[in-house]
Amino acid sequence: MKARRASQAKRPTDASLARRYENIWKQLKDIVAKTENKISRMATVVALLHHKMPHYFWTGFYFLDKGELIVGPYQGTLACPVLEKHRGVCWTGILKRQTIIVPDVHQFPGHIACDPRSNSEIVVPLFNQNQEPWAVLDIDSTLFNAFNQIDQEWLEKIVTLI
């Protein structure tokens, strides 16, 4: 399968976006139920999201491991293997314990540019049973303002499947 070029990315309309997420949710719910393995679930979520959403450029997870955020399953261009501590959008999501939507990553203080073609980003933290963050879903787009409340609501719901 050929990789999507950055210039071909288009954000779906809000109505189309909600329908896409609903279909993805239904599909993922059945697929991830077949295993308890978190890595397998993450890989499945990433693959389906990345290939079903035309405005996604990089889609993946970062795990907290011994105080560092390290890359997990992902699709897209080469990732930063370890994110500098307490810097960037992923760490902000972990530290604030909330979803972060960044319309223009170039304006975000401390942004970590693993690929300079990324222009906007959404980060969704995952929480354990004690409500402590242990990972983030990180999605980048070559488009500016690519993510909104619809993305946030559905992605927060999707990560609960992990």
Steps between C-alpha positions, in 0.01 A plus 500: 500500500642840407542755776273801489684813397465802728351708218214251456373528859147632541298532816153346476197717574379480860202279405721267297761497777248392764372221273855380433580490871177317577581235239857470626375468860263215405772320306763542773266389778465158339863462393674597825269277705689204354810569713587643840848601379534879514773521234288299259200720571708815452642376170150420375362839605790685335477306174127548462499868595800584284360342186138615545567867573631702205617790717728282716871520416652319800303282741648324800544442869764607746539305829623618835793273581727572797410869484552532124254517211608237249345423165259210469297372205469762227436563131657777298846649465788417731419585863710647776585192711507694831338839562695756700367504854224751586515660156261492205135417444515135618656592833247784539217247460661274765575783744161672462321163485280615215462498125701773329403641159763717333381684185855610408786303655751764388342736754507245786776575753747212515347308209709198402516479120559136408390588145491866389201433272270464802296816553233406753463232765267333747620303801267279707629354828417144608433432868536187711251378764643754749441781251875548448617571144716224350501585126375746241346465158678757284366601158659756267367660184667697222193725509467791739194486731442135405346391832193609694253387768367218280850352477548545874170336600544197275871450567441517876235231455726290275793495743276347767504184284870451576 
